């Protein structure tokens, strides 16, 4: 497995960041549900390598309502750190 391309990480970061900003400030349950659906669809179609790094092998990552908000914040933070060069996934 290879390290995800920087462009792929940037794309994921921009998507997650935008969705998290709206999600965290939204008062509308319908809007939050729509964001959850959009992020889950994105997670299903994103780079397998990047998803494995972000999810730690959890196939339900970013796809379940109960922990969605916290996982979305986490995904933003992880992709931001990856782009900042603090951590690049150690993939063997």
PDB file as gemmi writes it, atoms N, CA and C in Angstrom:
CRYST1    1.000    1.000    1.000  90.00  90.00  90.00 P 1                      
ATOM      1  N   UNK A   1       0.843  -1.171   0.000  1.00  0.00           N  
ATOM      2  CA  UNK A   1       0.000   0.000   0.000  1.00  0.00           C  
ATOM      3  C   UNK A   1       0.891   1.239   0.000  1.00  0.00           C  
ATOM      4  N   UNK A   2       0.504   2.266  -0.740  1.00  0.00           N  
ATOM      5  CA  UNK A   2       1.307   3.474  -0.815  1.00  0.00           C  
ATOM      6  C   UNK A   2       0.687   4.586   0.021  1.00  0.00           C  
ATOM      7  N   UNK A   3       1.495   5.603   0.273  1.00  0.00           N  
ATOM      8  CA  UNK A   3       1.016   6.783   0.986  1.00  0.00           C  
ATOM      9  C   UNK A   3       0.061   7.535   0.074  1.00  0.00           C  
ATOM     10  N   UNK A   4      -1.099   7.966   0.583  1.00  0.00           N  
ATOM     11  CA  UNK A   4      -2.044   8.702  -0.265  1.00  0.00           C  
ATOM     12  C   UNK A   4      -1.401   9.953  -0.858  1.00  0.00           C  
ATOM     13  N   UNK A   5      -1.711  10.223  -2.104  1.00  0.00           N  
ATOM     14  CA  UNK A   5      -1.224  11.393  -2.809  1.00  0.00           C  
ATOM     15  C   UNK A   5      -1.681  12.661  -2.087  1.00  0.00           C  
ATOM     16  N   UNK A   6      -0.803  13.657  -2.040  1.00  0.00           N  
ATOM     17  CA  UNK A   6      -1.115  14.916  -1.349  1.00  0.00           C  
ATOM     18  C   UNK A   6      -2.392  15.552  -1.904  1.00  0.00           C  
ATOM     19  N   UNK A   7      -2.587  15.482  -3.201  1.00  0.00           N  
ATOM     20  CA  UNK A   7      -3.781  16.048  -3.821  1.00  0.00           C  
ATOM     21  C   UNK A   7      -5.051  15.389  -3.273  1.00  0.00           C  
ATOM     22  N   UNK A   8      -5.003  14.088  -3.080  1.00  0.00           N  
ATOM     23  CA  UNK A   8      -6.150  13.355  -2.540  1.00  0.00           C  
ATOM     24  C   UNK A   8      -6.422  13.791  -1.101  1.00  0.00           C  
ATOM     25  N   UNK A   9      -5.367  13.984  -0.329  1.00  0.00           N  
ATOM     26  CA  UNK A   9      -5.526  14.433   1.055  1.00  0.00           C  
ATOM     27  C   UNK A   9      -6.099  15.850   1.081  1.00  0.00           C  
ATOM     28  N   UNK A  10      -5.600  16.724   0.207  1.00  0.00           N  
ATOM     29  CA  UNK A  10      -6.112  18.102   0.140  1.00  0.00           C  
ATOM     30  C   UNK A  10      -7.590  18.122  -0.207  1.00  0.00           C  
ATOM     31  N   UNK A  11      -7.992  17.302  -1.163  1.00  0.00           N  
ATOM     32  CA  UNK A  11      -9.389  17.233  -1.569  1.00  0.00           C  
ATOM     33  C   UNK A  11     -10.270  16.761  -0.406  1.00  0.00           C  
ATOM     34  N   UNK A  12      -9.825  15.733   0.292  1.00  0.00           N  
ATOM     35  CA  UNK A  12     -10.582  15.210   1.433  1.00  0.00           C  
ATOM     36  C   UNK A  12     -10.658  16.252   2.542  1.00  0.00           C  
ATOM     37  N   UNK A  13      -9.535  16.914   2.820  1.00  0.00           N  
ATOM     38  CA  UNK A  13      -9.523  17.945   3.855  1.00  0.00           C  
ATOM     39  C   UNK A  13     -10.524  19.055   3.537  1.00  0.00           C  
ATOM     40  N   UNK A  14     -10.502  19.548   2.308  1.00  0.00           N  
ATOM     41  CA  UNK A  14     -11.414  20.638   1.922  1.00  0.00           C  
ATOM     42  C   UNK A  14     -12.868  20.202   2.077  1.00  0.00           C  
ATOM     43  N   UNK A  15     -13.182  18.995   1.647  1.00  0.00           N  
ATOM     44  CA  UNK A  15     -14.547  18.484   1.753  1.00  0.00           C  
ATOM     45  C   UNK A  15     -14.960  18.341   3.217  1.00  0.00           C  
ATOM     46  N   UNK A  16     -14.142  17.643   3.995  1.00  0.00           N  
ATOM     47  CA  UNK A  16     -14.476  17.427   5.408  1.00  0.00           C  
ATOM     48  C   UNK A  16     -14.555  18.736   6.182  1.00  0.00           C  
ATOM     49  N   UNK A  17     -13.630  19.640   5.922  1.00  0.00           N  
ATOM     50  CA  UNK A  17     -13.598  20.918   6.634  1.00  0.00           C  
ATOM     51  C   UNK A  17     -14.871  21.715   6.373  1.00  0.00           C  
ATOM     52  N   UNK A  18     -15.254  21.805   5.112  1.00  0.00           N  
ATOM     53  CA  UNK A  18     -16.466  22.558   4.764  1.00  0.00           C  
ATOM     54  C   UNK A  18     -17.698  21.930   5.406  1.00  0.00           C  
ATOM     55  N   UNK A  19     -17.819  20.619   5.322  1.00  0.00           N  
ATOM     56  CA  UNK A  19     -18.982  19.928   5.891  1.00  0.00           C  
ATOM     57  C   UNK A  19     -19.006  20.054   7.411  1.00  0.00           C  
ATOM     58  N   UNK A  20     -17.852  19.958   8.051  1.00  0.00           N  
ATOM     59  CA  UNK A  20     -17.793  20.048   9.516  1.00  0.00           C  
ATOM     60  C   UNK A  20     -18.192  21.431  10.005  1.00  0.00           C  
ATOM     61  N   UNK A  21     -17.765  22.471   9.289  1.00  0.00           N  
ATOM     62  CA  UNK A  21     -18.108  23.844   9.691  1.00  0.00           C  
ATOM     63  C   UNK A  21     -19.616  24.050   9.667  1.00  0.00           C  
ATOM     64  N   UNK A  22     -20.255  23.587   8.621  1.00  0.00           N  
ATOM     65  CA  UNK A  22     -21.711  23.729   8.515  1.00  0.00           C  
ATOM     66  C   UNK A  22     -22.392  22.837   9.550  1.00  0.00           C  
ATOM     67  N   UNK A  23     -21.952  21.585   9.648  1.00  0.00           N  
ATOM     68  CA  UNK A  23     -22.564  20.614  10.563  1.00  0.00           C  
ATOM     69  C   UNK A  23     -22.515  21.107  12.009  1.00  0.00           C  
ATOM     70  N   UNK A  24     -21.369  21.605  12.424  1.00  0.00           N  
ATOM     71  CA  UNK A  24     -21.189  21.998  13.825  1.00  0.00           C  
ATOM     72  C   UNK A  24     -22.000  23.234  14.213  1.00  0.00           C  
ATOM     73  N   UNK A  25     -22.409  24.024  13.237  1.00  0.00           N  
ATOM     74  CA  UNK A  25     -23.184  25.239  13.529  1.00  0.00           C  
ATOM     75  C   UNK A  25     -24.655  25.124  13.143  1.00  0.00           C  
ATOM     76  N   UNK A  26     -25.020  24.024  12.555  1.00  0.00           N  
ATOM     77  CA  UNK A  26     -26.390  23.866  12.079  1.00  0.00           C  
ATOM     78  C   UNK A  26     -27.352  23.579  13.229  1.00  0.00           C  
ATOM     79  N   UNK A  27     -28.523  24.179  13.136  1.00  0.00           N  
ATOM     80  CA  UNK A  27     -29.612  23.911  14.079  1.00  0.00           C  
ATOM     81  C   UNK A  27     -30.665  23.016  13.439  1.00  0.00           C  
ATOM     82  N   UNK A  28     -30.487  22.702  12.176  1.00  0.00           N  
ATOM     83  CA  UNK A  28     -31.466  21.932  11.415  1.00  0.00           C  
ATOM     84  C   UNK A  28     -31.081  20.459  11.367  1.00  0.00           C  
ATOM     85  N   UNK A  29     -31.952  19.610  11.911  1.00  0.00           N  
ATOM     86  CA  UNK A  29     -31.686  18.180  11.862  1.00  0.00           C  
ATOM     87  C   UNK A  29     -31.695  17.667  10.422  1.00  0.00           C  
ATOM     88  N   UNK A  30     -32.547  18.236   9.589  1.00  0.00           N  
ATOM     89  CA  UNK A  30     -32.595  17.825   8.179  1.00  0.00           C  
ATOM     90  C   UNK A  30     -31.274  18.164   7.487  1.00  0.00           C  
ATOM     91  N   UNK A  31     -30.729  19.332   7.766  1.00  0.00           N  
ATOM     92  CA  UNK A  31     -29.449  19.728   7.180  1.00  0.00           C  
ATOM     93  C   UNK A  31     -28.332  18.809   7.678  1.00  0.00           C  
ATOM     94  N   UNK A  32     -28.337  18.497   8.961  1.00  0.00           N  
ATOM     95  CA  UNK A  32     -27.323  17.596   9.518  1.00  0.00           C  
ATOM     96  C   UNK A  32     -27.431  16.205   8.893  1.00  0.00           C  
ATOM     97  N   UNK A  33     -28.658  15.718   8.732  1.00  0.00           N  
ATOM     98  CA  UNK A  33     -28.854  14.408   8.086  1.00  0.00           C  
ATOM     99  C   UNK A  33     -28.313  14.419   6.665  1.00  0.00           C  
ATOM    100  N   UNK A  34     -28.558  15.505   5.947  1.00  0.00           N  
ATOM    101  CA  UNK A  34     -28.061  15.618   4.571  1.00  0.00           C  
ATOM    102  C   UNK A  34     -26.526  15.600   4.553  1.00  0.00           C  
ATOM    103  N   UNK A  35     -25.912  16.294   5.489  1.00  0.00           N  
ATOM    104  CA  UNK A  35     -24.449  16.313   5.571  1.00  0.00           C  
ATOM    105  C   UNK A  35     -23.922  14.914   5.895  1.00  0.00           C  
ATOM    106  N   UNK A  36     -24.564  14.233   6.824  1.00  0.00           N  
ATOM    107  CA  UNK A  36     -24.145  12.874   7.164  1.00  0.00           C  
ATOM    108  C   UNK A  36     -24.213  11.967   5.939  1.00  0.00           C  
ATOM    109  N   UNK A  37     -25.289  12.080   5.187  1.00  0.00           N  
ATOM    110  CA  UNK A  37     -25.431  11.273   3.969  1.00  0.00           C  
ATOM    111  C   UNK A  37     -24.353  11.621   2.944  1.00  0.00           C  
ATOM    112  N   UNK A  38     -24.076  12.909   2.781  1.00  0.00           N  
ATOM    113  CA  UNK A  38     -23.068  13.357   1.809  1.00  0.00           C  
ATOM    114  C   UNK A  38     -21.673  12.865   2.188  1.00  0.00           C  
ATOM    115  N   UNK A  39     -21.349  12.974   3.464  1.00  0.00           N  
ATOM    116  CA  UNK A  39     -20.026  12.536   3.921  1.00  0.00           C  
ATOM    117  C   UNK A  39     -19.900  11.019   3.810  1.00  0.00           C  
ATOM    118  N   UNK A  40     -20.943  10.291   4.161  1.00  0.00           N  
ATOM    119  CA  UNK A  40     -20.900   8.830   4.033  1.00  0.00           C  
ATOM    120  C   UNK A  40     -20.700   8.415   2.574  1.00  0.00           C  
ATOM    121  N   UNK A  41     -21.394   9.092   1.661  1.00  0.00           N  
ATOM    122  CA  UNK A  41     -21.231   8.795   0.235  1.00  0.00           C  
ATOM    123  C   UNK A  41     -19.805   9.112  -0.217  1.00  0.00           C  
ATOM    124  N   UNK A  42     -19.254  10.220   0.259  1.00  0.00           N  
ATOM    125  CA  UNK A  42     -17.875  10.582  -0.072  1.00  0.00           C  
ATOM    126  C   UNK A  42     -16.910   9.524   0.474  1.00  0.00           C  
ATOM    127  N   UNK A  43     -17.123   9.115   1.719  1.00  0.00           N  
ATOM    128  CA  UNK A  43     -16.256   8.107   2.336  1.00  0.00           C  
ATOM    129  C   UNK A  43     -16.289   6.799   1.547  1.00  0.00           C  
ATOM    130  N   UNK A  44     -17.452   6.447   1.031  1.00  0.00           N  
ATOM    131  CA  UNK A  44     -17.580   5.222   0.240  1.00  0.00           C  
ATOM    132  C   UNK A  44     -16.846   5.299  -1.088  1.00  0.00           C  
ATOM    133  N   UNK A  45     -16.627   6.502  -1.586  1.00  0.00           N  
ATOM    134  CA  UNK A  45     -16.007   6.649  -2.902  1.00  0.00           C  
ATOM    135  C   UNK A  45     -14.581   7.197  -2.859  1.00  0.00           C  
ATOM    136  N   UNK A  46     -14.090   7.539  -1.682  1.00  0.00           N  
ATOM    137  CA  UNK A  46     -12.766   8.153  -1.594  1.00  0.00           C  
ATOM    138  C   UNK A  46     -11.652   7.112  -1.726  1.00  0.00           C  
ATOM    139  N   UNK A  47     -10.452   7.585  -1.795  1.00  0.00           N  
ATOM    140  CA  UNK A  47      -9.269   6.727  -1.876  1.00  0.00           C  
ATOM    141  C   UNK A  47      -9.293   5.679  -0.764  1.00  0.00           C  
ATOM    142  N   UNK A  48      -9.165   4.413  -1.159  1.00  0.00           N  
ATOM    143  CA  UNK A  48      -9.139   3.332  -0.168  1.00  0.00           C  
ATOM    144  C   UNK A  48      -7.990   3.512   0.824  1.00  0.00           C  
ATOM    145  N   UNK A  49      -6.826   3.895   0.324  1.00  0.00           N  
ATOM    146  CA  UNK A  49      -5.661   4.075   1.197  1.00  0.00           C  
ATOM    147  C   UNK A  49      -5.920   5.152   2.237  1.00  0.00           C  
ATOM    148  N   UNK A  50      -6.439   6.285   1.795  1.00  0.00           N  
ATOM    149  CA  UNK A  50      -6.689   7.378   2.737  1.00  0.00           C  
ATOM    150  C   UNK A  50      -7.785   7.000   3.723  1.00  0.00           C  
ATOM    151  N   UNK A  51      -8.824   6.347   3.254  1.00  0.00           N  
ATOM    152  CA  UNK A  51      -9.901   5.940   4.155  1.00  0.00           C  
ATOM    153  C   UNK A  51      -9.369   4.988   5.235  1.00  0.00           C  
ATOM    154  N   UNK A  52      -8.514   4.047   4.855  1.00  0.00           N  
ATOM    155  CA  UNK A  52      -7.946   3.110   5.832  1.00  0.00           C  
ATOM    156  C   UNK A  52      -7.104   3.844   6.871  1.00  0.00           C  
ATOM    157  N   UNK A  53      -6.353   4.836   6.429  1.00  0.00           N  
ATOM    158  CA  UNK A  53      -5.534   5.604   7.363  1.00  0.00           C  
ATOM    159  C   UNK A  53      -6.436   6.385   8.327  1.00  0.00           C  
ATOM    160  N   UNK A  54      -7.424   7.060   7.794  1.00  0.00           N  
ATOM    161  CA  UNK A  54      -8.307   7.864   8.639  1.00  0.00           C  
ATOM    162  C   UNK A  54      -9.151   7.007   9.577  1.00  0.00           C  
ATOM    163  N   UNK A  55      -9.653   5.900   9.070  1.00  0.00           N  
ATOM    164  CA  UNK A  55     -10.594   5.084   9.833  1.00  0.00           C  
ATOM    165  C   UNK A  55      -9.927   4.123  10.805  1.00  0.00           C  
ATOM    166  N   UNK A  56      -8.650   3.872  10.610  1.00  0.00           N  
ATOM    167  CA  UNK A  56      -7.983   2.881  11.444  1.00  0.00           C  
ATOM    168  C   UNK A  56      -8.566   1.489  11.274  1.00  0.00           C  
ATOM    169  N   UNK A  57      -9.166   1.250  10.115  1.00  0.00           N  
ATOM    170  CA  UNK A  57      -9.748  -0.049   9.823  1.00  0.00           C  
ATOM    171  C   UNK A  57     -11.213  -0.190  10.198  1.00  0.00           C  
ATOM    172  N   UNK A  58     -11.820   0.872  10.704  1.00  0.00           N  
ATOM    173  CA  UNK A  58     -13.239   0.847  11.090  1.00  0.00           C  
ATOM    174  C   UNK A  58     -14.093   1.117   9.857  1.00  0.00           C  
ATOM    175  N   UNK A  59     -14.762   0.091   9.343  1.00  0.00           N  
ATOM    176  CA  UNK A  59     -15.569   0.233   8.128  1.00  0.00           C  
ATOM    177  C   UNK A  59     -16.785   1.135   8.311  1.00  0.00           C  
ATOM    178  N   UNK A  60     -17.153   1.432   9.543  1.00  0.00           N  
ATOM    179  CA  UNK A  60     -18.312   2.293   9.822  1.00  0.00           C  
ATOM    180  C   UNK A  60     -17.902   3.759  10.012  1.00  0.00           C  
ATOM    181  N   UNK A  61     -16.610   4.041   9.901  1.00  0.00           N  
ATOM    182  CA  UNK A  61     -16.090   5.401  10.123  1.00  0.00           C  
ATOM    183  C   UNK A  61     -16.777   6.397   9.197  1.00  0.00           C  
ATOM    184  N   UNK A  62     -17.311   7.449   9.768  1.00  0.00           N  
ATOM    185  CA  UNK A  62     -18.030   8.532   9.075  1.00  0.00           C  
ATOM    186  C   UNK A  62     -19.351   8.069   8.460  1.00  0.00           C  
ATOM    187  N   UNK A  63     -19.850   6.922   8.903  1.00  0.00           N  
ATOM    188  CA  UNK A  63     -21.055   6.370   8.291  1.00  0.00           C  
ATOM    189  C   UNK A  63     -22.167   6.090   9.288  1.00  0.00           C  
ATOM    190  N   UNK A  64     -21.938   6.356  10.571  1.00  0.00           N  
ATOM    191  CA  UNK A  64     -22.958   6.078  11.587  1.00  0.00           C  
ATOM    192  C   UNK A  64     -23.300   7.351  12.353  1.00  0.00           C  
ATOM    193  N   UNK A  65     -24.585   7.562  12.550  1.00  0.00           N  
ATOM    194  CA  UNK A  65     -25.084   8.785  13.177  1.00  0.00           C  
ATOM    195  C   UNK A  65     -24.515   9.014  14.580  1.00  0.00           C  
ATOM    196  N   UNK A  66     -24.449   7.971  15.364  1.00  0.00           N  
ATOM    197  CA  UNK A  66     -24.129   8.117  16.781  1.00  0.00           C  
ATOM    198  C   UNK A  66     -22.764   8.770  17.040  1.00  0.00           C  
ATOM    199  N   UNK A  67     -21.791   8.516  16.201  1.00  0.00           N  
ATOM    200  CA  UNK A  67     -20.452   9.067  16.419  1.00  0.00           C  
ATOM    201  C   UNK A  67     -19.998   9.963  15.270  1.00  0.00           C  
ATOM    202  N   UNK A  68     -20.917  10.329  14.401  1.00  0.00           N  
ATOM    203  CA  UNK A  68     -20.562  11.057  13.189  1.00  0.00           C  
ATOM    204  C   UNK A  68     -19.867  12.391  13.472  1.00  0.00           C  
ATOM    205  N   UNK A  69     -20.463  13.227  14.315  1.00  0.00           N  
ATOM    206  CA  UNK A  69     -19.910  14.559  14.562  1.00  0.00           C  
ATOM    207  C   UNK A  69     -18.476  14.520  15.050  1.00  0.00           C  
ATOM    208  N   UNK A  70     -18.206  13.634  15.987  1.00  0.00           N  
ATOM    209  CA  UNK A  70     -16.856  13.515  16.529  1.00  0.00           C  
ATOM    210  C   UNK A  70     -15.888  12.966  15.486  1.00  0.00           C  
ATOM    211  N   UNK A  71     -16.330  11.992  14.712  1.00  0.00           N  
ATOM    212  CA  UNK A  71     -15.459  11.434  13.676  1.00  0.00           C  
ATOM    213  C   UNK A  71     -15.182  12.437  12.570  1.00  0.00           C  
ATOM    214  N   UNK A  72     -16.146  13.283  12.248  1.00  0.00           N  
ATOM    215  CA  UNK A  72     -15.913  14.296  11.225  1.00  0.00           C  
ATOM    216  C   UNK A  72     -14.868  15.302  11.705  1.00  0.00           C  
ATOM    217  N   UNK A  73     -14.960  15.728  12.960  1.00  0.00           N  
ATOM    218  CA  UNK A  73     -13.934  16.617  13.529  1.00  0.00           C  
ATOM    219  C   UNK A  73     -12.569  15.947  13.484  1.00  0.00           C  
ATOM    220  N   UNK A  74     -12.544  14.670  13.824  1.00  0.00           N  
ATOM    221  CA  UNK A  74     -11.304  13.904  13.819  1.00  0.00           C  
ATOM    222  C   UNK A  74     -10.720  13.805  12.406  1.00  0.00           C  
ATOM    223  N   UNK A  75     -11.564  13.562  11.415  1.00  0.00           N  
ATOM    224  CA  UNK A  75     -11.098  13.461  10.026  1.00  0.00           C  
ATOM    225  C   UNK A  75     -10.492  14.781   9.556  1.00  0.00           C  
ATOM    226  N   UNK A  76     -11.112  15.896   9.954  1.00  0.00           N  
ATOM    227  CA  UNK A  76     -10.561  17.212   9.612  1.00  0.00           C  
ATOM    228  C   UNK A  76      -9.183  17.361  10.245  1.00  0.00           C  
ATOM    229  N   UNK A  77      -9.080  17.045  11.519  1.00  0.00           N  
ATOM    230  CA  UNK A  77      -7.802  17.197  12.232  1.00  0.00           C  
ATOM    231  C   UNK A  77      -6.719  16.286  11.649  1.00  0.00           C  
ATOM    232  N   UNK A  78      -7.074  15.044  11.348  1.00  0.00           N  
ATOM    233  CA  UNK A  78      -6.078  14.114  10.795  1.00  0.00           C  
ATOM    234  C   UNK A  78      -5.584  14.562   9.430  1.00  0.00           C  
ATOM    235  N   UNK A  79      -6.494  14.964   8.552  1.00  0.00           N  
ATOM    236  CA  UNK A  79      -6.052  15.395   7.217  1.00  0.00           C  
ATOM    237  C   UNK A  79      -5.255  16.690   7.312  1.00  0.00           C  
ATOM    238  N   UNK A  80      -5.631  17.561   8.227  1.00  0.00           N  
ATOM    239  CA  UNK A  80      -4.876  18.805   8.412  1.00  0.00           C  
ATOM    240  C   UNK A  80      -3.455  18.512   8.881  1.00  0.00           C  
ATOM    241  N   UNK A  81      -3.318  17.599   9.828  1.00  0.00           N  
ATOM    242  CA  UNK A  81      -1.975  17.233  10.307  1.00  0.00           C  
ATOM    243  C   UNK A  81      -1.159  16.584   9.194  1.00  0.00           C  
ATOM    244  N   UNK A  82      -1.810  15.740   8.402  1.00  0.00           N  
ATOM    245  CA  UNK A  82      -1.098  15.106   7.295  1.00  0.00           C  
ATOM    246  C   UNK A  82      -0.574  16.153   6.325  1.00  0.00           C  
ATOM    247  N   UNK A  83      -1.395  17.153   6.038  1.00  0.00           N  
ATOM    248  CA  UNK A  83      -0.984  18.200   5.100  1.00  0.00           C  
ATOM    249  C   UNK A  83       0.078  19.118   5.699  1.00  0.00           C  
ATOM    250  N   UNK A  84       0.050  19.269   7.004  1.00  0.00           N  
ATOM    251  CA  UNK A  84       1.036  20.126   7.670  1.00  0.00           C  
ATOM    252  C   UNK A  84       2.375  19.446   7.823  1.00  0.00           C  
ATOM    253  N   UNK A  85       2.412  18.155   7.523  1.00  0.00           N  
ATOM    254  CA  UNK A  85       3.667  17.431   7.609  1.00  0.00           C  
ATOM    255  C   UNK A  85       3.985  16.905   8.993  1.00  0.00           C  
ATOM    256  N   UNK A  86       3.083  17.098   9.961  1.00  0.00           N  
ATOM    257  CA  UNK A  86       3.349  16.586  11.304  1.00  0.00           C  
ATOM    258  C   UNK A  86       3.338  15.071  11.332  1.00  0.00           C  
ATOM    259  N   UNK A  87       2.378  14.485  10.641  1.00  0.00           N  
ATOM    260  CA  UNK A  87       2.339  13.034  10.563  1.00  0.00           C  
ATOM    261  C   UNK A  87       2.002  12.645   9.139  1.00  0.00           C  
ATOM    262  N   UNK A  88       2.704  11.722   8.651  1.00  0.00           N  
ATOM    263  CA  UNK A  88       2.327  11.067   7.404  1.00  0.00           C  
ATOM    264  C   UNK A  88       2.120   9.621   7.793  1.00  0.00           C  
ATOM    265  N   UNK A  89       1.100   9.006   7.331  1.00  0.00           N  
ATOM    266  CA  UNK A  89       0.799   7.658   7.805  1.00  0.00           C  
ATOM    267  C   UNK A  89       1.963   6.705   7.584  1.00  0.00           C  
ATOM    268  N   UNK A  90       2.215   5.915   8.578  1.00  0.00           N  
ATOM    269  CA  UNK A  90       3.240   4.892   8.482  1.00  0.00           C  
ATOM    270  C   UNK A  90       2.583   3.649   7.910  1.00  0.00           C  
ATOM    271  N   UNK A  91       2.728   3.465   6.624  1.00  0.00           N  
ATOM    272  CA  UNK A  91       2.100   2.348   5.941  1.00  0.00           C  
ATOM    273  C   UNK A  91       3.185   1.372   5.520  1.00  0.00           C  
ATOM    274  N   UNK A  92       3.013   0.149   5.903  1.00  0.00           N  
ATOM    275  CA  UNK A  92       4.022  -0.876   5.597  1.00  0.00           C  
ATOM    276  C   UNK A  92       3.461  -1.865   4.611  1.00  0.00           C  
TER     277      UNK A  92                                                      
END                                                                             
